[in-house]
Amino acid sequence: MAPTIRSGRRSDVDSVLALWSQSGAEPTHTDDSASLARLLANDPDALIVAEDGTELVGSVIAAWDGWRGSVYRLVVAPSHRRQGLASRLLARAEAHLASVGAVRLQAIAVESDPLAVGFWAATGWERQVERLRFVNG
């Protein structure tokens, strides 16, 4: 049976953080319970998870700032890769962002991760090369 995709809950936070760590996702300083709790308080449907039985095997964040929709932390457990789960998570993220009014979407991916770059190249999303991204924090 295929993993179930649903909105994340506060009770999923520790499992999401463990999934990111165990899956080799590049760590950031916002990979913590407090940051995910703030995300869920702001938009309870922004955290999307996939579970296989009782095991969390995928996640994506679909955040809307009123201007642009952003897709972050698309992660699938190694045991569940190459089965279409990332595409299902992305479709759910796109649907959520459309439901809140986003018409322009962006995704953040780690350029040095060939699996991530390959996935995004296969989605039909366009790689933006003429823009730089600057961050603070």
C-alpha positions as CSV (number, residue, x, y, z in Angstrom):
1,M,0.0,0.0,0.0
2,A,1.3,3.5,-0.9
3,P,2.2,5.9,1.9
4,T,-0.5,8.2,3.1
5,I,0.0,11.9,2.5
6,R,-1.6,14.4,5.0
7,S,-1.0,17.7,6.8
8,G,1.6,17.5,9.5
9,R,0.7,17.9,13.1
10,R,2.6,19.2,16.2
11,S,3.0,15.5,17.3
12,D,4.9,14.9,14.0
13,V,7.7,17.4,14.7
14,D,10.2,15.1,16.3
15,S,9.7,12.5,13.6
16,V,10.1,15.1,10.8
17,L,13.3,16.3,12.3
18,A,14.6,12.7,12.6
19,L,13.6,12.1,9.0
20,W,15.6,15.1,7.8
21,S,18.6,14.0,9.8
22,Q,18.4,10.3,8.8
23,S,17.8,11.1,5.1
24,G,20.9,13.3,4.8
25,A,19.0,16.6,4.2
26,E,21.4,19.5,4.5
27,P,20.9,20.8,8.0
28,T,19.9,24.4,8.7
29,H,19.7,26.4,11.9
30,T,15.9,26.4,11.7
31,D,15.8,22.6,11.9
32,D,14.2,22.6,15.4
33,S,11.0,22.0,17.2
34,A,10.3,25.7,17.8
35,S,10.7,26.6,14.1
36,L,8.3,23.9,13.0
37,A,5.8,24.8,15.8
38,R,5.8,28.4,14.5
39,L,5.2,27.2,10.9
40,L,2.3,25.1,12.1
41,A,0.9,27.9,14.2
42,N,1.0,30.2,11.1
43,D,-0.4,27.7,8.6
44,P,-1.4,24.3,9.9
45,D,-1.4,22.8,6.4
46,A,2.1,24.1,5.4
47,L,3.9,21.0,6.7
48,I,2.9,18.0,4.6
49,V,4.0,14.5,5.6
50,A,3.9,11.0,4.2
51,E,3.5,8.1,6.4
52,D,3.8,4.4,5.8
53,G,1.9,2.7,8.6
54,T,3.3,4.5,11.7
55,E,6.6,5.6,10.1
56,L,7.1,9.0,8.7
57,V,8.8,8.6,5.3
58,G,8.5,12.0,3.6
59,S,7.9,15.6,4.1
60,V,7.6,18.9,2.4
61,I,7.0,22.5,3.5
62,A,4.6,24.6,1.3
63,A,4.8,28.1,2.7
64,W,2.8,31.2,1.4
65,D,3.9,34.6,2.3
66,G,1.2,36.5,0.5
67,W,3.4,37.2,-2.5
68,R,5.0,33.9,-3.5
69,G,4.6,30.3,-2.6
70,S,7.8,28.5,-1.5
71,V,8.6,24.8,-1.4
72,Y,11.2,23.7,1.1
73,R,12.5,20.5,2.7
74,L,11.2,18.0,0.2
75,V,12.6,14.9,1.8
76,V,11.9,11.2,1.2
77,A,13.4,8.4,3.4
78,P,16.0,6.4,1.4
79,S,13.8,3.3,1.8
80,H,10.9,5.0,-0.1
81,R,12.8,6.7,-2.9
82,R,12.2,6.1,-6.6
83,Q,8.6,5.2,-6.0
84,G,6.9,8.5,-6.9
85,L,6.5,9.7,-3.4
86,A,8.4,13.0,-3.9
87,S,6.2,13.7,-6.9
88,R,3.1,13.0,-4.8
89,L,4.4,15.3,-2.0
90,L,5.1,18.1,-4.5
91,A,1.6,17.8,-6.0
92,R,0.1,18.1,-2.6
93,A,2.4,21.1,-1.9
94,E,1.3,22.8,-5.2
95,A,-2.3,22.1,-4.4
96,H,-2.0,23.6,-0.9
97,L,-0.3,26.7,-2.3
98,A,-2.9,27.2,-5.0
99,S,-5.7,26.9,-2.4
100,V,-4.2,29.8,-0.4
101,G,-3.8,32.0,-3.6
102,A,-0.3,31.4,-4.7
103,V,0.2,31.8,-8.4
104,R,4.0,32.0,-8.5
105,L,6.0,29.3,-6.8
106,Q,9.6,28.8,-6.0
107,A,11.6,25.8,-4.7
108,I,14.8,25.8,-2.7
109,A,17.1,22.9,-3.5
110,V,20.7,22.1,-2.6
111,E,22.7,22.6,-5.8
112,S,25.4,20.1,-4.7
113,D,22.8,17.3,-4.2
114,P,22.5,15.4,-7.5
115,L,19.3,13.6,-6.4
116,A,17.6,16.9,-5.6
117,V,18.8,18.5,-8.8
118,G,17.7,15.5,-10.8
119,F,14.3,15.4,-9.2
120,W,13.6,19.1,-9.8
121,A,14.9,18.9,-13.4
122,A,12.4,16.1,-14.0
123,T,9.4,18.0,-12.6
124,G,8.9,20.5,-15.3
125,W,9.8,23.3,-13.0
126,E,12.2,25.7,-14.6
127,R,15.6,26.2,-13.1
128,Q,16.2,29.9,-12.6
129,V,19.8,30.8,-13.5
130,E,19.6,34.6,-13.8
131,R,18.9,35.3,-10.2
132,L,21.1,35.1,-7.1
133,R,19.7,34.3,-3.7
134,F,20.9,36.1,-0.6
135,V,20.0,35.1,2.9
136,N,20.3,36.6,6.4
137,G,19.9,34.2,9.3
